[in-house]
Amino acid sequence: MSNAWSWYVIAIVVLNVAGCVWLLWWTGKRRPGDPAPTDTSHVWDGDITEYNKPMPRWWIILFYLTIVFAIGYLYWYPGFGNYEGSSGWTSVKELKAAQAEADARLAKTFARFDGMSIDQIARDPDALRIGRSVFGNYCSTCHGSDARGAKGFPNLTDDIWHWGGSPQQIEQTVLHGRTAAMPPLAAAVGGDAGVTEVAVYVQSLSGQKVDPALAAAGKTRFAGICAACHGPDAKGNQALGAPDLTDDYWLYGSDFDTIREGIVNGHNGNMPAHGPILGETRARMAAAYVYSLSHGKKDATREDR
């Protein structure tokens, strides 16, 4: 804080402590002419009398000791303006010490998983419990507590992977993040008419009933622009995160208006890198849990055989 605020805090502290001392001294002493403790003239029902006895001496001493404790506290810990305290304690140091202790415990827990591939980790029940907890804390905000996603956030429990579902690809996604950018393409595909034709063609790819003439016109425009990312067969490109447009899975929706809006405005999907957030081992535990959601049954079947 600035020096002005520091002196303001110091003044407030000094005034409060001095005020408490003065208040105890002033109210605890008896003065010449004060009425006797029993002389209050406050009587009810003929036999209930209010007295004015001073506080017990031990009680007053206890208050003074509290003030002494407060002064010692301000000497030992920061709280007196910019004075840092003789102990050197700060909340930041305490936080870092607690984090270091927690990290040491976690490192001990995670040590046996270091260097293991995520498909190996996914076969360990203890690792999956940890991975599920990490996922719930850091990933469920976007993908949901059941990992089934939402509009714009992929379902992680199926076998459709925009960036690939191999152990290495999932690990890469979780550790380093992904950015899937589809630019606005209205002008490139020929304005409003071209957008309509391409949108209708994209609908036809997944078996929806559409106008054949519009779909045929859209196919030509798609081949000239959209195939660069989605491929000439529209089955996508995992290297770019371009989705397969021929299946029945739609990240943003399969209705005409939604597809048209995507072509006009584009999409900008971004998953942040979780390696720097969680550390490599914890991020890989979360990746192993994600891997198990869609591969677990397959791996179990393979092991049974």
N, C-alpha and C positions, 0 to 999 in steps of 0.2 A: 504494500500500500504506500501511498505518498506520505511524505513527512507530515503534511498538514493533518491527514487522517490519523496518522500514528499518534501525534500529540493530542488529538481529539479523544482517541480511545484511552490514552494514558490519563488524561484529565478526568474522564468519566469513571475509570477504575479507582483512581485516588479519591475522588469525591465520594464514591459509594462506600469504600472501605472506611474512610474517615467518618462518614456519616453514620455508619453502623456503630463504630466505636463511641462516637459522641452520644448517640441515641441510648446505648446501653448505660453509659455513665450518667446521663441526665435523668433517665427514668429509674435508675437503680438506687439513687441517693435520697435520703430524707433531709428535709430542710427545716430550719427553725420555724415554728408556727404551723407546720403541717398537722392535720388532725390525726388523732390516734387511729391505728388500723381498724378499730371497732367503731369509730365515730363517723359513720357515713350518713346516718339518718334515713337509710333505706331499709325499711322493714315491711314485710308483707304477712298477712294473716296472723299478725300478732307475735309470731315466734320465728319467722324466717328473716334473718338479718344479713345484709350484704356487707362484707368486710373489704378493707382496702389494704391488704397485707402485701408487702413487697415480695418479689420473686425470691425463691430460695437462693442462697449464695452459690451452691453447686451448679444451679441452672445458669446463672450469670457467667460463672467461670467457663462453663461449657460453650456458651456463645463466644466468649473471648478466644477460646481455643479454636473455634471454627474460623474466626477471623485470622488467627495465626496460621492455620492450615491454608487458608486462601492465599495469604502472602507467600508462603512457602511454595504453593502450587504455581503461582505466577513467576517465582524465581526459577523453578525447575523446568516448567513447560512454557512454550510461547503463548502469549495472550495479553502481553503488556505492550501494545503498540507493535513496533518493529523489532522489539527485543526477542531474540530467538530462543531464549531459555538456556540455562546452563547445561542441561542434559543433551542438547542437540537433537531432541526428538522432533520429528515432523510426521504428519499423516502420510506423506509420500513415502518416506522411509519405511514406515510400518506396513503400508500397502505392498511395497516391493519385497519386504521380508516375508509377508504372508504369501505373496505370489511365488516367491522362490521356494518356500516350503511346500506349497501345493504342487508346483512344477516338479519338485524332487519326488514327491509321492506318485505323481502321474508317470514320471519317467520310469520309476521302478515297476509300475503296473504295465506300462507299454513296452518295456525292454524286450520281452520275449517275442514281440511282434515286429521288431525292427528288421527290415530287409525282406520280410515275407511279402509275397505278391498278394493282391487283395482277394483273389479267388481262394487262396490258402487261408487268409484271415477269415473269410466268410464262412469257413467250415468249422470255426471255433465258436461254441456257444457263448463263452465269456466275452469274446471280442465283439460278437454281434450285439450283446447287451450294451456294451460301451458305445458301439457305433450307433445304435438306436437312440441312446441318450444324447450323443453329440448331434445327431440329425434333428432330434426334437428341439434342441436348444438353438441351432443355427440355420437349419434348412427348412423346417416346417413352416416358417413365416411365408415362404413363397410356394413351396410344393405341397403344403398341407400336412397335418399330423399323420395322415394315412399315406402320404407320398403320392397321392393320385393327381396332384396338380390342380390347376384352374386355368381359366382363359389366359393364354400368354405364358403359362408356366407348365412345362411338360409333366405328363404322368410318368412316374419312375417305376411303376409296378408292371408295365407291359413289356413287350419285346420290340418296341419301336424306339430307335435311338437316332436322333438327328446328327450327333457327333460320333456315333459308334458305341457299341455296348460291350466291347472287349474289356478285360481287366485294365489293360494299359490305357485305353481311351477314356474310361470312366475315371481312372486315377488322374489323368491329365486334366480332365474337365474340372474335377474338384480342387485339385492343387492350384491350377493356373487360371481357371475361369474360362469363359467363352464369350465371344461377341458375335452375334448373328445379325448382320445388317442387310436389310433388303431396301434398296433405294426407291424413291418415288419414280414410277415408270409411266405415268400417264402420257407425257409428251413423247417418250420413246416408242410407245406402242400405237401412236396415232390419235391421241386425244380421246374424247368421251366415247366415240364409236369404237375405237380400238380397245379401250378398257373393257367395254361391254362384251366384245367378242372374245377377248382373252379370258375374262371371268367365266363366260359360258363354257368355253373350251375346258378350263380347269375343272369346272363342275362335272363335265362329261367324263373326265379321266377316272373319277371314282364311281362311275355308273349312275350318276344322277340323270334324270330325264331333262333334256334341254332341246333347244331349237337346233336341228342339224345344220342349217345354213350358217347360223352364227358360230356354231362350234367349228365348222370347217374353216371359216374365215379366221377365227381365233387361233386355230392350229398353226396357220402360216405365220401369224404375228408372234406366237409363242416360240416357234422354231428360230425366228430371227433375233429375239431378245432374251427370252426367259430360259431357253435351253442352255445358255452359257453357264448358269448355276444349277438348274434343276435337271439338266441332261436332255438329250433329244427324246428319250423315252419318258421323261418327267418323273423318273424314279429317284431323283435327288442326288446329292453329293455330300457325303459325310465329312469330307475334308473341309467343306465350306459351311457345314451346318444347314445346307439347303434341304428341306424336307421332301420326302416322297409324296407326290401329288396324286398318286394312283390308288392309294389305300383309303381306308375309311377313317383315318385319324387326322383330326384338324386341330391345330394348336390354338387358332383364333376363331374358328367357326367355318362351316361349309356352306352357309346360305349365300345367295348372290350378293347381297349388300355388303356383307363382311369381306368377301373375296375382292369385290370391287374397291372397297375402301383400302384394303391392303395394297392393291396395285397402284392406286392413286397416291396414297400417303406413305407407303412403305412400312416396314417394321424395324425396330431396333431392339432386339433382345440382348440383354447383358446379364451374365452371371459372374459375380465377382470372384476373384481368386481367393480360395479359403486356406491355402497353404500359409500365407503370412498371418492370417487371423487365428488359425487353430494350431499351427505347427504341423510339420509334415506327418508325424505319426498319427495324431488325432484326425487330421484330414483324411488320411488313408483308412482309418477305422470307419469314418463316415462313408467313404467310397465303398468299402467292403460291405457295409450294410445296404447301400443302394444296389450294389451288385447282387446281393442275396435276394433282393425283392423280386427280381425277374429271372435270376439264374439258379436260385437255391433249389427249386424243385427239379430242375434239369440235372444239376450236379448230384443231387441225392439219388435220382434215378440211375445216373451213370455209375455211381459208386455201388448201388445195389446189384447192378449187372456185373 
